[in-house]
Amino acid sequence: MDDSELFEDMATPSGSSDGDAPASGGSEYPEDEEDDGLYYIPPRRPSLDLGPDPMDTSEWHYVDQALSPALSYHSMSSDYIECSAEMADENGFSTSVHLERLDSYSSSYSLDSDDCEKRTQKVQDKDDTASETFILPELIEDFSEPVHPSLTVAFVFKAICKVLGRLKDLEFKRFKKILWQRYPQTFNTPFESMDMVDVVDRVLECYSLRVSIQIVRCALVDIEVYRMVDFLDTLCIHNEVRHDLCQTLKEKYNTVCIDLNPEGEKRPLDDVYTNLYMTRENNNGPNIEHEVLTIGKLSTNNEGETRMSPGEIFDEEWVKDNYVSIALINGAAGSGKSMAVRRLILDWAEGKSHEHVTFLFPLFVRDLKKYEDSEISLVEIIETLYPETKKLRTSDYTSSESVMVIVIDGLDEHSGKLDFENTEIMTDLETPKNLNVILVNIIRGRLLYHSRVLLTSRPQMRPVIPWDTHHMVFEVRGFCDPEKDEYFKKKIKDPSQAAQVIEYVNSSKTLRIMCHLPLFCSLVAEECLRIKTERGPQAELPTSLTYMYTKLMLLLMRQLRRFRAPDLPPNEELEFIMSLGKLAFNLLEKGKFRITKISWKDCKGIDKEAITRTGLCYQFLISLHVLYHEVAVSFIHATMQEYLASLYVFLSFRNQGKNIFEQQQKGKLSRMLRSKNMEVFKSAVERSLLCEDGKLDFFLRFLCGMANKKNMELLQTFFIPSAKWTSVIEETDAHIRKRIAENQFPARNDNLKHCLVELGVQQAASI
């Protein structure tokens, strides 16, 4: 179609045809032949050659739409677009495709009413042009400055969507209009047809991540939605701090010391961590498994056990179902509480769990002890332990937009008194206070009131937490049987050595039972590895059960106690162990393994030492009557009670020459005369044989083990130097063999053979 035909068609009114209708206005005024001479119609002039017709599609070619990026937005980032533009400016040409919008005739051209063939291009008024021109904000991206690792496609996409999702409908329309007016080269589709995801997709396809955030921020400023500008800035700050905090926590908790010595070998947590038996129920009491005795359940908790993992605490579903902000994990000494917390912290830092949690701050009491004698603010504590948090504002700690978890591990290690009734109320994060006040107000929910608090402690802290804090209590109970073997396989790198240790543990039912405590497992593994290292791979492992229990007692009383209190002087340490041993012996004679705390009449002053500091005893609640709870105390295991009872008898005789089994010790002469060393062992053997229920069987084994040379070396600090002592192993060995040969108590013979093993007598098992 040439230009003349085009203009002829345009002169014809829409909706009419050449044969059906006359020219414009012909329907109202019939054509009169007489009037033909009254009008002069000039001849048609040739059309002006204006070049190719912009509406002529004859030479157009179809071009396939470019494929979208496969995995990310980086292939269409602004880095590439801006770089291409710079090259075009410098070289005078560009290899990019420039798409121009085709203006309609009504806007680009006008038809002259006097001459339908004449085209007159409209020239827009300068004032009109200026009114439609928008000043683009300066989008600055300093390529010399590295992009923060936290600025990822996933974060930017979620952050922008989260911000736009909070806009009202009218605000979102205004937001899109601003983008379309400012960046027509990017947004060439009618904005009414694009939803939020389409808009975000388009921004990220065409611009870099940093520029995308700048574009969104500037548009929000233009529509004056400043609350969303602040929200976007907050999301970016939180994202950077969260990333840096995760890196710090991964460096700190990714490895764990596999030795009881804090300065020992460290290995990745994933290589040594073994799943723990953790239940939603608490007050279950200690493990009551025993090799010889049948011990009734010490707790009154009849609820069914629901096993769970540390990762379930404070997960999204759990929080929705329970509406609590405080969780307390308790358990006996050495049950694995701190390891469970480490697992939770590392999983969050690595993005394996609790993705909804914005910040997780471990505040271990061992790290907080340096602040006990000074006043300091909570913000200062957090910024000192985690310097990356200095970017946070005070409002970030209290904002409901962020989910914050505070982990306070080892609450029982805090030396101060947590008084939840009389401690002053504190709500200011930046006010310096003593550590007592800070801890109480964190647990009370007055500081960081939108946060969630995870506490770990030994059971004695359970009654201290106020009931009105709406908390839940969980209990870590150590290992089940499959996990015991798994622990040794992970702990010991050499598979053959690991198999030997597992075989050694399985050779004694008591060792197997006690390995429910991860602390005891670690103790056994270290001792076995030490022997193998010093004496060679074929070295024989310890046969004395007493030796292992002595190592466990000293570990709890000295090495682990140091985190809770200064070391006791030797005389006070001896006094404590004698008082606790006397209680253990008295309960054992009565066949009891539990006592109410009110009944500790003869043990005033040792309850805090036994329960809180050393962890040799275990505290839990029992329900003797409906709606009435009483605090009960037991030893961490029945065999530990039997061990301490035998230690009390042995030290009484070793230091004081006193035979506990002598019923009549009357008169000064009898108190002045010391019994022969052999007498206490002989009395214990005879007393044990008379107990048909075997309640003194393990007591006798441990008493015989006390005389073992290796065990005596461990107990050296408990001995009074002035007391004389001669070995009783040979005499005790002879007496026990005699009783076995007499076979007067056949049911007790097996136990007597175990006593010979504890004495360290060779060929004891051949009897």
C-alpha positions in Angstrom: 0.0 0.0 0.0 1.5 3.4 -1.1 1.1 6.7 0.7 -1.8 7.9 -1.7 -3.8 4.8 -1.0 -3.2 5.1 2.7 -4.5 8.7 2.9 -7.5 7.8 0.7 -8.4 5.1 3.1 -7.9 7.4 6.1 -10.2 10.0 4.4 -12.9 7.4 4.3 -14.9 7.3 7.6 -14.6 4.2 9.7 -17.4 1.8 9.3 -18.4 2.8 5.7 -17.4 1.4 2.4 -16.6 2.9 -1.0 -19.8 1.6 -2.6 -22.3 2.1 0.1 -21.7 5.5 1.5 -20.8 8.9 0.1 -18.1 11.2 1.4 -18.2 12.9 4.7 -21.5 14.6 5.2 -23.1 13.0 2.1 -25.9 11.4 4.0 -27.4 14.7 5.0 -27.0 16.7 1.8 -27.7 14.9 -1.5 -25.2 15.6 -4.2 -26.4 18.1 -6.9 -24.8 18.0 -10.3 -25.5 21.8 -10.8 -23.2 22.6 -8.0 -20.1 20.9 -9.6 -18.8 24.2 -11.0 -19.0 26.0 -7.8 -16.1 24.2 -6.2 -12.5 23.9 -7.4 -10.6 20.7 -6.4 -6.9 21.1 -6.9 -5.0 18.3 -8.6 -3.3 15.7 -6.5 0.3 16.5 -5.7 2.9 13.8 -5.3 3.4 12.6 -1.8 6.4 13.7 0.2 9.1 11.0 0.6 9.4 10.7 4.3 11.4 7.6 4.3 10.3 4.1 5.4 6.8 4.0 6.8 7.0 3.2 10.5 3.8 1.2 10.2 4.9 -0.8 7.2 5.4 -4.4 8.5 6.3 -5.9 5.1 10.0 -5.9 6.0 9.6 -7.0 9.6 11.1 -10.3 10.7 10.0 -12.6 13.5 12.7 -12.9 16.2 12.4 -15.6 18.9 12.2 -14.3 22.5 15.5 -14.7 24.4 15.6 -17.5 26.9 15.4 -16.5 30.5 18.3 -17.2 32.8 18.6 -20.8 33.8 19.6 -20.7 37.5 20.0 -17.1 38.7 19.6 -13.5 37.8 23.3 -12.8 37.4 23.3 -13.5 33.6 21.1 -10.4 33.1 22.5 -8.3 35.9 23.0 -4.6 35.7 26.7 -5.2 35.6 26.3 -6.5 32.1 23.9 -3.8 31.0 25.9 -0.9 32.4 29.1 -2.3 31.0 27.6 -2.5 27.5 26.3 1.1 27.7 29.8 2.4 28.7 31.4 0.6 25.8 28.9 2.1 23.4 29.6 5.6 24.7 33.3 5.2 24.4 33.4 3.6 20.9 30.5 5.3 19.3 28.6 2.1 18.6 26.9 -0.6 20.4 26.2 -4.3 19.6 23.1 -4.3 21.8 19.6 -4.2 20.4 17.7 -1.0 21.0 13.9 -1.3 21.0 12.0 1.9 20.3 8.4 2.3 21.2 6.2 3.1 18.1 4.1 6.1 18.7 0.6 6.2 17.3 -0.4 8.6 14.6 -2.5 10.5 16.9 0.5 11.4 19.0 3.2 11.7 16.4 1.5 13.2 13.4 -1.6 15.4 12.6 -3.7 15.5 9.5 -4.2 19.0 8.0 -7.9 19.7 7.5 -7.1 21.8 4.3 -5.0 19.2 2.7 -5.5 15.5 3.6 -2.2 14.6 2.0 -0.1 17.0 4.1 1.5 15.6 7.2 2.4 18.1 9.9 4.4 16.7 12.8 3.4 18.1 16.2 6.1 19.7 18.2 5.5 19.2 21.9 5.6 22.2 24.2 8.8 22.4 26.3 6.8 22.9 29.4 4.8 19.7 28.7 8.0 17.7 28.2 9.5 18.9 31.4 6.4 18.0 33.3 6.6 14.4 32.2 10.4 14.0 32.8 11.5 12.2 36.0 14.8 12.8 37.5 16.3 9.3 37.9 18.0 8.6 41.3 21.7 8.0 41.1 22.2 4.3 41.4 25.7 3.9 42.7 27.5 0.6 42.8 31.1 0.7 43.8 32.6 -2.3 42.1 35.8 -1.9 44.1 33.9 -2.6 47.3 33.2 -6.4 47.6 29.6 -7.5 47.9 28.8 -8.8 51.4 28.5 -12.6 51.2 25.0 -12.4 52.8 23.7 -10.5 49.7 22.3 -13.4 47.8 19.6 -13.8 45.1 17.5 -15.7 47.6 17.7 -13.0 50.3 17.1 -10.1 47.9 14.1 -11.8 46.4 12.6 -12.7 49.7 13.4 -9.2 51.2 11.8 -7.3 48.3 8.8 -9.6 48.3 8.4 -9.2 52.0 8.5 -5.4 51.7 6.1 -5.2 48.8 3.8 -7.7 50.3 3.2 -5.3 53.2 2.2 -2.4 50.9 -1.5 -1.6 50.5 -3.1 -2.1 47.1 -3.0 1.6 46.2 0.6 1.9 47.4 1.7 -1.1 45.3 0.1 0.4 42.2 1.9 3.7 42.8 5.1 1.8 43.4 4.7 0.0 40.0 3.9 3.2 38.2 7.0 4.9 39.6 9.1 2.0 38.2 7.4 2.2 34.8 7.9 5.9 34.5 11.5 5.8 35.6 12.7 2.7 33.9 10.6 2.3 30.7 13.5 0.3 29.1 13.1 -2.3 31.8 9.3 -2.4 32.4 7.8 -2.4 28.9 4.8 -4.5 29.8 1.6 -2.8 31.1 2.1 -2.6 34.9 -1.5 -3.5 35.5 -0.8 -7.1 34.3 2.2 -7.7 36.5 1.9 -9.0 40.0 4.4 -8.7 42.8 6.5 -11.7 41.8 6.7 -10.5 38.2 7.9 -7.1 39.3 10.6 -8.6 41.6 11.7 -11.0 38.9 12.0 -8.2 36.3 14.1 -6.0 38.7 16.5 -8.9 39.5 16.8 -9.9 35.9 17.9 -6.4 34.8 19.9 -5.1 37.7 22.6 -6.3 40.1 21.5 -7.3 43.7 22.8 -4.0 45.2 21.2 -1.9 42.5 17.9 -3.8 42.8 17.7 -2.9 46.5 18.5 0.8 45.7 15.8 0.9 43.0 13.2 -0.5 45.4 14.3 1.8 48.2 14.2 4.9 46.0 10.7 4.0 44.7 9.5 3.6 48.2 10.8 7.0 49.1 9.0 8.5 46.1 5.7 7.1 47.2 6.5 8.3 50.7 6.1 4.9 52.4 8.9 5.5 54.9 7.9 2.7 57.2 8.7 0.2 54.4 12.0 2.0 53.7 13.0 1.5 57.3 11.8 -2.1 57.1 13.9 -2.8 54.1 17.0 -1.3 55.7 16.3 -3.4 58.8 16.1 -6.6 56.8 19.5 -5.8 55.1 21.2 -5.0 58.4 19.8 -8.2 60.1 20.9 -10.2 57.1 24.5 -9.0 57.3 24.7 -9.5 61.1 23.0 -12.9 60.9 25.5 -14.1 58.3 28.5 -12.8 60.3 27.1 -14.3 63.5 26.7 -17.7 61.9 30.3 -17.6 60.7 31.4 -16.8 64.3 29.3 -19.6 65.8 30.5 -22.1 63.2 34.1 -21.3 64.0 33.5 -21.6 67.7 31.2 -24.7 67.9 32.2 -26.6 64.8 34.8 -28.5 66.7 34.6 -30.0 70.2 37.3 -31.3 72.5 37.0 -35.1 72.6 39.1 -35.3 75.8 38.1 -34.5 79.3 41.0 -32.0 79.3 39.7 -28.8 77.7 43.0 -28.3 76.0 42.9 -31.8 74.4 42.4 -32.9 70.9 39.6 -31.2 69.0 37.5 -32.8 66.3 34.5 -31.7 64.2 31.3 -32.0 66.1 29.7 -33.9 63.3 32.3 -36.6 63.6 31.8 -37.3 67.3 28.2 -36.2 68.1 25.9 -39.1 69.0 22.2 -38.8 69.4 21.0 -38.4 72.9 18.0 -39.8 74.6 15.9 -36.7 75.3 12.3 -36.7 76.6 9.5 -34.1 77.0 8.8 -35.5 80.4 11.0 -34.6 83.4 11.4 -35.7 87.1 12.1 -39.3 85.9 14.7 -39.9 88.5 18.0 -41.6 87.9 18.7 -44.7 85.9 17.6 -47.7 88.0 19.2 -50.5 86.0 21.4 -52.7 88.2 23.4 -55.8 87.6 22.3 -57.6 90.9 19.5 -55.7 92.5 16.0 -55.0 91.3 15.4 -51.4 92.2 11.9 -50.0 92.1 11.1 -46.8 90.3 12.4 -43.9 92.3 10.2 -41.3 90.7 6.5 -41.0 90.8 6.2 -39.8 87.2 3.8 -42.2 85.4 3.6 -40.3 82.1 4.6 -42.0 79.0 7.9 -41.0 77.6 8.0 -38.9 74.4 11.4 -38.9 72.8 12.5 -35.8 70.9 15.6 -34.2 69.5 17.2 -30.8 70.4 16.3 -29.4 67.0 12.6 -29.7 67.8 12.8 -27.1 70.6 11.6 -23.7 69.4 11.0 -24.9 65.8 8.1 -23.1 64.1 5.5 -25.8 64.6 6.6 -26.4 68.3 6.2 -22.6 69.0 2.8 -22.5 67.4 1.6 -25.5 69.4 3.0 -24.6 72.8 3.0 -20.8 73.2 6.0 -20.8 75.6 9.1 -18.6 75.4 11.3 -20.5 77.9 12.6 -24.0 77.6 14.7 -25.7 80.3 16.8 -28.8 79.5 17.9 -30.6 82.6 19.7 -33.8 83.3 22.2 -35.5 85.6 25.9 -34.5 85.6 27.5 -35.8 82.5 24.3 -36.7 80.7 25.1 -34.6 77.6 23.1 -31.3 78.1 25.9 -29.1 76.8 26.5 -31.3 73.8 22.8 -31.2 72.9 22.9 -27.4 73.0 26.1 -27.3 70.8 24.3 -29.5 68.2 21.4 -27.0 68.2 23.6 -24.0 67.8 25.7 -25.4 65.0 22.6 -26.6 63.1 21.2 -23.1 63.2 24.5 -21.6 62.1 24.8 -24.0 59.2 21.2 -23.4 58.2 20.1 -26.9 58.9 17.3 -26.0 61.4 15.4 -23.0 62.9 15.6 -20.9 59.7 12.9 -18.7 61.2 15.2 -17.6 64.0 16.9 -14.3 63.1 19.6 -14.3 65.8 20.8 -17.0 68.2 23.1 -15.8 71.0 24.8 -18.4 73.2 25.5 -16.9 76.6 27.3 -19.7 78.4 27.6 -19.1 82.1 31.3 -20.1 82.0 31.8 -17.1 79.6 29.8 -14.8 81.8 31.7 -15.5 85.0 34.1 -12.7 84.2 31.2 -10.2 84.6 30.0 -11.5 88.0 31.9 -8.9 90.0 31.1 -5.9 87.8 28.1 -4.1 86.4 27.5 -4.3 82.7 24.6 -4.0 80.2 23.2 -6.8 78.2 24.0 -5.1 74.9 27.6 -4.7 76.0 27.8 -8.4 76.9 26.5 -9.4 73.5 28.7 -7.0 71.6 31.8 -8.1 73.5 31.1 -11.8 72.8 29.9 -11.2 69.3 31.4 -8.0 67.8 29.4 -8.3 64.6 26.3 -7.3 66.5 27.6 -3.7 66.9 25.7 -2.9 63.7 22.4 -3.6 65.4 20.4 -0.8 66.9 18.7 -1.1 70.3 15.3 -1.4 68.6 16.5 -4.5 66.7 16.7 -6.4 70.0 13.2 -5.6 71.0 11.5 -5.7 67.6 8.8 -8.2 67.0 10.0 -8.5 63.4 13.0 -10.6 64.5 13.0 -13.9 66.2 15.8 -14.1 68.8 16.9 -17.1 70.9 19.1 -16.7 73.9 20.9 -19.9 75.0 22.1 -19.9 78.6 24.1 -23.1 79.2 25.1 -24.2 82.7 22.7 -22.1 84.7 23.6 -24.2 87.8 27.2 -23.0 87.4 26.2 -19.4 88.3 27.5 -18.7 91.7 25.0 -15.9 92.5 21.5 -16.4 93.9 18.7 -16.0 91.3 16.0 -14.3 93.3 12.9 -14.0 91.1 10.8 -12.3 93.7 12.9 -9.5 95.0 15.2 -8.7 92.1 14.6 -5.2 90.6 12.8 -5.0 87.3 15.0 -4.1 84.4 13.8 -3.3 80.9 16.6 -1.1 79.5 19.2 -3.1 77.5 21.8 -0.5 77.8 21.7 0.1 81.6 24.7 -1.5 83.4 23.6 -3.9 86.1 25.1 -6.9 87.9 24.8 -10.3 86.3 22.2 -11.5 88.7 19.8 -8.8 87.7 20.4 -9.4 84.0 19.9 -13.2 84.2 16.7 -12.9 86.3 15.2 -10.3 83.9 16.1 -12.3 80.8 14.3 -15.4 82.3 11.4 -13.3 83.5 11.0 -12.0 80.0 11.5 -8.3 80.9 14.6 -8.0 78.8 14.4 -9.0 75.2 10.7 -9.7 75.8 10.1 -10.9 72.2 13.0 -13.4 72.5 12.9 -17.1 73.4 15.2 -18.4 76.1 16.8 -21.9 76.2 18.3 -22.9 79.6 20.4 -25.9 80.5 21.0 -27.0 84.1 21.2 -29.9 86.5 17.8 -30.8 87.9 18.2 -28.7 91.1 17.4 -25.5 89.1 14.0 -26.8 88.1 12.2 -25.6 91.2 13.9 -22.2 91.0 12.3 -21.2 87.7 9.0 -19.4 88.6 5.9 -21.3 87.5 4.4 -18.1 86.0 7.1 -17.8 83.3 5.2 -20.4 81.2 8.2 -22.6 80.6 8.6 -26.2 79.5 11.1 -28.7 80.9 12.9 -31.4 79.0 15.3 -34.0 80.3 18.4 -35.4 78.7 19.0 -39.0 79.9 22.2 -39.9 78.1 22.6 -42.8 75.6 20.5 -45.8 74.8 22.3 -49.1 74.0 22.8 -48.5 70.3 24.2 -45.0 70.8 26.7 -46.4 73.3 28.5 -48.4 70.6 28.1 -45.6 68.1 29.8 -43.2 70.5 32.9 -45.5 70.9 33.1 -46.0 67.1 33.1 -42.2 66.6 35.4 -41.4 69.5 38.1 -44.0 68.6 39.4 -43.6 65.1 41.0 -47.0 64.8 38.1 -49.5 64.2 40.0 -52.4 65.7 40.7 -50.4 68.9 37.0 -49.3 69.0 35.9 -52.9 68.7 38.2 -53.9 71.7 36.8 -51.1 73.9 33.2 -52.1 73.0 34.0 -55.7 73.9 35.6 -54.5 77.1 32.5 -52.5 78.1 30.2 -55.4 77.2 32.2 -57.8 79.4 30.8 -56.1 82.5 27.1 -55.4 82.8 27.7 -52.6 85.2 30.1 -50.9 82.8 27.5 -51.2 80.1 24.8 -49.7 82.3 27.0 -46.8 83.4 27.8 -45.9 79.8 24.4 -44.4 79.6 26.3 -41.3 80.8 28.3 -39.8 78.0 30.8 -38.6 80.6 31.4 -42.1 81.8 31.8 -43.3 78.2 34.4 -40.6 77.6 36.2 -41.6 80.8 36.3 -45.3 79.8 37.5 -44.5 76.2 40.3 -42.2 77.4 41.5 -44.7 80.0 41.6 -47.5 77.4 43.3 -45.4 74.8 45.9 -44.3 77.4 46.7 -47.9 78.2 47.0 -48.9 74.6 49.2 -46.0 73.9 51.6 -46.6 76.8 51.7 -50.4 76.7 51.0 -51.3 73.2 47.9 -52.5 71.3 47.9 -55.9 73.0 47.9 -54.4 76.5 45.2 -55.7 78.9 42.5 -53.2 79.8 41.5 -52.5 83.4 39.7 -55.2 85.2 38.8 -53.3 88.3 35.4 -51.6 88.4 36.4 -49.7 91.5 39.2 -48.0 89.6 36.8 -46.6 87.0 34.4 -45.3 89.7 37.2 -43.6 91.6 38.2 -41.8 88.4 34.5 -40.8 87.9 34.2 -39.5 91.5 37.4 -37.5 91.2 36.4 -36.0 87.9 33.1 -34.8 89.3 34.6 -33.6 92.6 37.6 -31.7 91.2 37.8 -31.1 87.5 34.2 -30.3 86.8 33.5 -28.8 90.2 36.0 -26.0 89.4 33.4 -24.4 87.0 31.0 -24.0 90.0 33.2 -23.2 93.0 36.9 -22.9 94.0 38.7 -26.1 95.0 38.0 -27.3 98.5 41.0 -27.6 101.0 42.0 -31.3 101.5 40.5 -31.4 105.0 37.2 -30.0 103.9 37.1 -32.4 100.9 37.7 -35.4 103.2 35.0 -34.2 105.6 32.5 -33.9 102.7 33.3 -37.3 101.3 32.9 -38.9 104.7 29.6 -37.2 105.4 28.2 -38.2 102.0 29.6 -41.7 102.3 28.0 -42.2 105.7 24.6 -41.2 104.3 25.1 -43.7 101.4 26.0 -46.5 103.8 23.0 -45.8 106.1 20.6 -45.8 103.2 22.2 -49.0 101.8 21.8 -50.9 105.0 18.1 -49.9 104.9 17.8 -50.9 101.3 16.9 -47.3 100.3 18.1 -45.4 97.2 16.0 -42.3 97.6 15.6 -39.8 100.4 13.4 -36.7 100.7 15.4 -33.5 101.1 13.7 -32.7 104.4 15.2 -35.9 105.9 18.8 -34.8 105.4 19.1 -34.0 109.1 22.5 -35.4 109.4 23.8 -33.9 106.2 23.3 -30.2 106.6 25.8 -28.3 104.6 26.6 -31.0 102.2 23.4 -30.9 100.1 24.7 -28.0 98.0 28.1 -29.6 97.6 26.6 -33.0 96.7 23.9 -31.8 94.4 24.9 -28.5 92.9 28.7 -28.5 92.8 29.9 -32.1 92.4 26.8 -33.6 90.8 27.3 -36.9 92.8 23.6 -36.6 93.8 20.5 -36.1 91.7 17.5 -34.0 92.7 13.9 -34.5 91.4 10.3 -34.0 92.4 8.0 -36.7 93.6 4.2 -36.6 94.2 3.4 -38.3 97.5 -0.1 -36.9 97.5 -2.4 -35.2 95.0 -1.2 -31.7 94.2 1.7 -32.0 96.6 5.2 -32.3 95.4 8.3 -33.0 97.5 12.0 -32.7 96.6 13.7 -36.1 96.6 17.4 -36.8 96.3 19.3 -39.9 95.1 22.8 -40.6 93.9 23.4 -40.4 90.2 23.2 -44.2 90.2 22.7 -46.9 92.7 26.2 -48.2 92.1 27.6 -44.8 93.0 25.8 -45.0 96.3 27.4 -48.4 96.9 30.8 -47.1 95.9 30.6 -44.1 98.3 29.4 -46.3 101.1 32.4 -48.6 100.7 34.7 -45.6 100.5 33.3 -44.3 103.8 34.0 -47.7 105.4 37.4 -48.0 104.0 38.5 -44.4 104.9 37.1 -44.9 108.4 39.3 -47.9 108.9 42.3 -46.6 107.0 42.5 -43.2 108.7 40.8 -43.8 112.1 41.2 -47.6 112.6 37.4 -47.8 113.0 35.5 -50.9 111.9 32.0 -49.7 111.0 30.8 -53.3 111.3 31.7 -53.8 114.9 28.5 -53.4 116.8 30.1 -52.8 120.2 32.8 -50.2 120.5 32.5 -49.4 124.2 35.1 -47.9 126.6 38.2 -45.9 126.0 40.3 -48.9 125.7 38.3 -50.3 122.8 38.4 -46.9 121.1 42.2 -46.7 121.6 42.9 -50.1 120.3 43.1 -50.3 116.5 41.7 -53.4 114.8 43.9 -55.4 112.5 43.7 -54.2 108.9 42.1 -57.5 107.9 39.2 -57.2 110.3 37.1 -54.7 108.3 37.3 -56.8 105.1 36.5 -60.0 107.0 33.5 -58.4 108.7 32.3 -57.1 105.3 32.5 -60.5 103.7 30.6 -62.1 106.5 28.0 -59.4 106.5 27.5 -59.6 102.7 27.0 -63.4 102.8 24.2 -63.0 105.2 22.2 -60.7 102.8 20.2 -63.1 100.7 18.9 -60.2 98.5 22.5 -59.3 97.6 22.1 -55.7 98.7 25.8 -55.6 99.9 27.2 -57.5 96.9 28.5 -54.5 95.1 29.4 -52.8 98.3 31.8 -55.7 99.0 33.2 -55.6 95.5 34.0 -51.9 95.8 35.5 -52.4 99.3 37.9 -55.0 98.0 38.7 -52.7 95.1 39.7 -50.0 97.5 42.7 -52.1 98.6 43.9 -52.4 95.1 47.3 -50.7 94.6 46.2 -48.6 91.6 43.1 -47.4 93.4 45.1 -46.6 96.5 47.3 -44.3 94.4 44.2 -42.4 93.2 42.9 -42.0 96.7 46.2 -40.9 98.2 45.0 -37.3 99.0 42.2 -38.7 101.3 44.6 -40.6 103.5 46.0 -39.2 106.8 49.8 -39.5 106.6 50.2 -40.5 110.2 48.0 -43.5 109.9 49.8 -46.8 109.5 48.7 -49.2 106.8 49.8 -52.6 105.6 48.6 -54.4 102.6 45.6 -56.7 103.2 45.3 -58.2 99.7 46.9 -61.6 100.5 44.9 -62.1 103.7 41.6 -61.0 102.1 42.3 -63.2 99.1 42.9 -66.2 101.3 39.7 -65.6 103.4 37.5 -65.2 100.3 38.9 -68.3 98.7 38.2 -70.2 101.9 34.6 -69.1 101.9 34.2 -70.1 98.2 35.6 -73.5 99.0 33.3 -74.0 101.9 30.3 -73.4 99.6 28.1 -72.5 102.5 26.4 -69.7 100.5 26.4 -71.0 96.9 24.4 -68.0 95.6 27.1 -65.6 96.8 30.0 -67.5 95.3 29.9 -65.6 92.0 30.1 -62.3 93.8 33.0 -63.5 95.9 34.9 -64.3 92.6 34.2 -60.7 91.4 35.7 -59.5 94.7 39.0 -61.3 93.9 39.0 -59.5 90.5 38.7 -56.2 92.3 41.5 -57.1 94.6 43.7 -57.6 91.5 44.5 -61.2 92.4 45.7 -63.2 89.4 43.9 -66.3 88.3 40.8 -65.1 90.1 38.5 -66.2 87.3 39.9 -69.7 87.3 38.4 -70.6 90.7 
